[in-house]
Amino acid sequence: MIKKRILYLMHVDWRWIKQRPHFIAEALSDFYDVTVVHFCSKRYLFGSSDVLTDNKKNLNLLPAFRLPFYQNNIVYLFNKFYMKIYFKILIKKYDPDFIWITFPQLYDYIPSDTRCKIIYDCMDEATGFDFQDSFKSRIMELEKKLVNDASIVFTSSNYLFKTLNKNYQCKDKLVLVRNAFGGKIIDNQVNHDKIKETFKIGYVGTISKWIDFEKIKITLDEIKNIEYHFIGPCELETIELTQQDRVKFYGPISYDKLYDHVKSFDCLIVPFKVDNKIKSADPGKLYGYINYDKPIISVYYEELDYFSPFVYFYSDASELTHLLKEMIKKGFPRKYSDSERVDFLKSNSWDLRVYKIFKSLTKI
């Protein structure tokens, strides 16, 4: 049987740190003929950065390039003009049944006369990024049009589900598909009883403005036998605490090699500043954290109730400091058993998530 075709537009570079768009595109290729168009970030244009995501399923990957400073109106219009031409050519060549879109701005590049069914995967609050006010207004208008024209809208969190329905009264189109776990479930057990003098607290993910370095500094001042270890690419021009000898930065590490570094950590942390963008997130890193079989600490927001059997929460610096002191006394116990870990990962896999997507698409 001939597979239906998806033209899959993702606003992140395929070679960037592996996340929701990568996992979904890979898993969809089991059901559809998928052509991925990924927008290249400047760090990869000249091949100077490590490739963090491979192409194990041999997807058809097509790069897309935009001029920088795209929030500028003139640059935006120029990008829109030639990207419409590019996508008109692609649509004619690949004749897709579906066009998958991961961010509202990309919808401005699709020719208005396309007859393809539009799928919107809403994985972030679109206006939660650091955009100029005029550009945020443009994004809001594009999202309104995208939701209106889409045959189905997937959301990665309850927060986004509720927000989209509130803004556009589109509940009949919405389907909640959370993030998930991808990869191999680790079967080797960590020695949780080892006595240590210094404890390593690890973070895995992009290092950006959402990291709450202020609270981290407070805990370092209060607790002298902890270290913080950051693994991941950095989007900051300058990183706080680089002169602090108890804070280590490793840079980006390929997905398959992460556990080699993480296994020496005593616990893992999600040290975010909570704003609307963060409130909307179902953080994919927590699924990976659970797989690493480590104690997990995270700032609290409502969406994370889903992970409460596995995560110790804090709200402010004093709670974080108190939590860390108590965990040091107790030897950093996990909140969950190994069987609970494995059951959770099996029932929250990307294969199951994408099968739900597949079943939803067969109905439109």
Secondary structure in CASP SS format (residue, H / E / C, confidence):
PFRMAT SS
TARGET T0000
AUTHOR 0000-0000-0000
METHOD secondary structure of the structure
MODEL  1
M C 1.00
I C 1.00
K C 1.00
K C 1.00
R E 1.00
I E 1.00
L E 1.00
Y E 1.00
L E 1.00
M E 1.00
H C 1.00
V C 1.00
D C 1.00
W C 1.00
R C 1.00
W C 1.00
I C 1.00
K C 1.00
Q C 1.00
R H 1.00
P H 1.00
H H 1.00
F H 1.00
I H 1.00
A H 1.00
E H 1.00
A H 1.00
L H 1.00
S C 1.00
D C 1.00
F C 1.00
Y C 1.00
D E 1.00
V E 1.00
T E 1.00
V E 1.00
V E 1.00
H E 1.00
F E 1.00
C C 1.00
S C 1.00
K H 1.00
R H 1.00
Y H 1.00
L C 1.00
F C 1.00
G C 1.00
S C 1.00
S C 1.00
D C 1.00
V C 1.00
L C 1.00
T C 1.00
D C 1.00
N C 1.00
K C 1.00
K C 1.00
N C 1.00
L C 1.00
N E 1.00
L E 1.00
L E 1.00
P E 1.00
A E 1.00
F C 1.00
R C 1.00
L C 1.00
P C 1.00
F C 1.00
Y C 1.00
Q C 1.00
N C 1.00
N H 1.00
I H 1.00
V H 1.00
Y H 1.00
L H 1.00
F H 1.00
N H 1.00
K H 1.00
F H 1.00
Y H 1.00
M H 1.00
K H 1.00
I H 1.00
Y H 1.00
F H 1.00
K H 1.00
I H 1.00
L H 1.00
I H 1.00
K H 1.00
K H 1.00
Y H 1.00
D C 1.00
P C 1.00
D C 1.00
F E 1.00
I E 1.00
W E 1.00
I E 1.00
T C 1.00
F C 1.00
P H 1.00
Q H 1.00
L H 1.00
Y H 1.00
D C 1.00
Y C 1.00
I C 1.00
P C 1.00
S C 1.00
D C 1.00
T C 1.00
R C 1.00
C C 1.00
K E 1.00
I E 1.00
I E 1.00
Y E 1.00
D E 1.00
C E 1.00
M C 1.00
D C 1.00
E C 1.00
A H 1.00
T H 1.00
G H 1.00
F C 1.00
D C 1.00
F C 1.00
Q C 1.00
D H 1.00
S H 1.00
F H 1.00
K H 1.00
S H 1.00
R H 1.00
I H 1.00
M H 1.00
E H 1.00
L H 1.00
E H 1.00
K H 1.00
K H 1.00
L H 1.00
V H 1.00
N H 1.00
D H 1.00
A C 1.00
S C 1.00
I E 1.00
V E 1.00
F E 1.00
T E 1.00
S C 1.00
S C 1.00
N H 1.00
Y H 1.00
L H 1.00
F H 1.00
K H 1.00
T H 1.00
L H 1.00
N H 1.00
K H 1.00
N H 1.00
Y H 1.00
Q C 1.00
C C 1.00
K H 1.00
D H 1.00
K H 1.00
L E 1.00
V E 1.00
L E 1.00
V C 1.00
R C 1.00
N C 1.00
A C 1.00
F E 1.00
G C 1.00
G C 1.00
K C 1.00
I C 1.00
I C 1.00
D C 1.00
N C 1.00
Q C 1.00
V C 1.00
N C 1.00
H C 1.00
D C 1.00
K C 1.00
I C 1.00
K C 1.00
E C 1.00
T C 1.00
F E 1.00
K E 1.00
I E 1.00
G E 1.00
Y E 1.00
V E 1.00
G C 1.00
T C 1.00
I E 1.00
S C 1.00
K C 1.00
W C 1.00
I E 1.00
D C 1.00
F H 1.00
E H 1.00
K H 1.00
I H 1.00
K H 1.00
I H 1.00
T H 1.00
L H 1.00
D H 1.00
E H 1.00
I C 1.00
K C 1.00
N C 1.00
I E 1.00
E E 1.00
Y E 1.00
H E 1.00
F E 1.00
I E 1.00
G C 1.00
P C 1.00
C E 1.00
E C 1.00
L C 1.00
E C 1.00
T C 1.00
I C 1.00
E C 1.00
L C 1.00
T C 1.00
Q C 1.00
Q C 1.00
D C 1.00
R C 1.00
V E 1.00
K E 1.00
F E 1.00
Y C 1.00
G C 1.00
P C 1.00
I C 1.00
S C 1.00
Y H 1.00
D H 1.00
K H 1.00
L H 1.00
Y H 1.00
D H 1.00
H H 1.00
V H 1.00
K C 1.00
S C 1.00
F C 1.00
D C 1.00
C E 1.00
L E 1.00
I E 1.00
V E 1.00
P C 1.00
F E 1.00
K C 1.00
V C 1.00
D C 1.00
N H 1.00
K H 1.00
I H 1.00
K H 1.00
S C 1.00
A C 1.00
D C 1.00
P C 1.00
G H 1.00
K H 1.00
L H 1.00
Y H 1.00
G H 1.00
Y H 1.00
I H 1.00
N H 1.00
Y C 1.00
D C 1.00
K C 1.00
P C 1.00
I E 1.00
I E 1.00
S E 1.00
V E 1.00
Y C 1.00
Y C 1.00
E H 1.00
E H 1.00
L H 1.00
D H 1.00
Y H 1.00
F H 1.00
S C 1.00
P C 1.00
F C 1.00
V C 1.00
Y E 1.00
F E 1.00
Y E 1.00
S C 1.00
D C 1.00
A H 1.00
S H 1.00
E H 1.00
L H 1.00
T H 1.00
H H 1.00
L H 1.00
L H 1.00
K H 1.00
E H 1.00
M H 1.00
I H 1.00
K H 1.00
K H 1.00
G C 1.00
F C 1.00
P C 1.00
R C 1.00
K C 1.00
Y C 1.00
S C 1.00
D H 1.00
S H 1.00
E H 1.00
R H 1.00
V H 1.00
D H 1.00
F H 1.00
L H 1.00
K H 1.00
S H 1.00
N C 1.00
S E 1.00
W H 1.00
D H 1.00
L H 1.00
R H 1.00
V H 1.00
Y H 1.00
K H 1.00
I H 1.00
F H 1.00
K H 1.00
S H 1.00
L H 1.00
T C 1.00
K C 1.00
I C 1.00
END
